[in-house]
Amino acid sequence: MPRAALDRLAARLRTPTLALALALAAAWLYAVASAPNDAVQGPIQKILYVHVPVAFAAYLGFLVTAIGGALYLWRGDEQYDRLGISAAEVGVLFCTLVIVTGPIWARGTWGKWWSWDPRLTVTLLLWFIYLAYLLIRSFTEGSERGARFAAVYGIAGLAAIPLNYFAIDLFGSRAIHPENLQRGSLGEGMGLPFGLGVIAAIAAFFHLLARRLEVEALRQADAAFAAGAAPIRAGSAR
């Protein structure tokens, strides 16, 4: 069976996305080291250059999950189902980094590791939503009905992203999280490391997504071979 278009694209993107992510990471590390310390928070503020970029990468992962699910429901093509589950797994990885870096920043600024701040709470909810998506997929592996249900669930879960982003505006004074970044809200010398962090996180996302798609194609090829079907040879076509 010939390789799907997404599998061929993933193979082509593997090397350039890795090179781009490594180059951007090196430039980002230099920019972070050179960036000035925040006048109020001190050096702990530099975790901003990790915390927010990985949050954007998590959002991107869940958006691609929804797109993959929508395309699968529309076209019924398994490659889009593989896209959805692969993007969800990478998105959960980045969302985990958000949850890990958030308490570190909170400990340095608020004096405690965790507070049930609206954004922290909704971020945890977002993580659980897509962790549940992965559990659904693991329990319904090989089931077309399960794949279609997961696709709908992945699309519905997307509603938590704007809730997460605008939680501060929605809850007002009850939120102790910093406000969303706006033009001019970063101090002098802080924009470059932040921008590089966002681009590096997105490049890392696409590299990991490409590798995860390759793994998923190999996994399904092995399952097809075990079932006696013609396997998809992951390295046969370019």
Buried (B, 14 or more C-beta within 10 A) or exposed (E): EEBBEBBBBBBEBBEEBBEBBBEBBEBBBEBBEEBEEBEEBEEBBBBBBBBBBBBBBBBBBBBBBBBBBBBBBEEEBBBBBBBBBBBBBBBBBBBBBBBEBBBBBBEBBBEEEBBEBBBBBBBBEBBBBBBEBBEBBEEBEEEEEBBBBBBBBBBEBBEBBEBBBBBBEBBEEEBBBBEEEEEEEBEEEBBBBBBBBBBBBBBBBBBBBBBBBBBBBBEBBEBBEEEEEEBBBBEEEE
